[in-house]
Amino acid sequence: MVEIVRKSMVSGKIHSMDLDITRKQYSAWLRGTPIQEAMPHLSANEREFLMTGITPEEWAETFSEEEEIGRDF
């Protein structure tokens, strides 16, 4: 397990998550290997966090608010 620390692209908050990845997989992704190929065992939520720093909870909060706003029109 590797602790990954990221700044959320949505809120700017710093979050961390323990991911079951190797340094080799992480390096491959940084060098341009698509994340699905470099780390195929990660969930969509884990991949999203790695790429953007957005946690599943933050994602749900952000998009549930947009959906509610959209319903008013």
CORTABEL-V340364 format. One record per residue. N is the residue number from 1. NEAR is the number of other ideal C-beta (glycine too) atoms within 12 Angstrom. Layout:
[[N | NEAR] [N | NEAR]]
This chain:
[[1 | 12] [2 | 20] [3 | 15] [4 | 29] [5 | 16] [6 | 26] [7 | 18] [8 | 25] [9 | 19] [10 | 23] [11 | 18] [12 | 13] [13 | 18] [14 | 14] [15 | 27] [16 | 18] [17 | 30] [18 | 15] [19 | 29] [20 | 18] [21 | 27] [22 | 16] [23 | 15] [24 | 14] [25 | 27] [26 | 21] [27 | 15] [28 | 19] [29 | 25] [30 | 16] [31 | 13] [32 | 10] [33 | 16] [34 | 14] [35 | 27] [36 | 19] [37 | 15] [38 | 25] [39 | 30] [40 | 18] [41 | 16] [42 | 27] [43 | 17] [44 | 18] [45 | 20] [46 | 28] [47 | 28] [48 | 30] [49 | 33] [50 | 34] [51 | 25] [52 | 26] [53 | 23] [54 | 29] [55 | 27] [56 | 20] [57 | 19] [58 | 27] [59 | 25] [60 | 16] [61 | 18] [62 | 22] [63 | 17] [64 | 14] [65 | 15] [66 | 15] [67 | 13] [68 | 12] [69 | 11] [70 | 10] [71 | 9] [72 | 8] [73 | 7]]
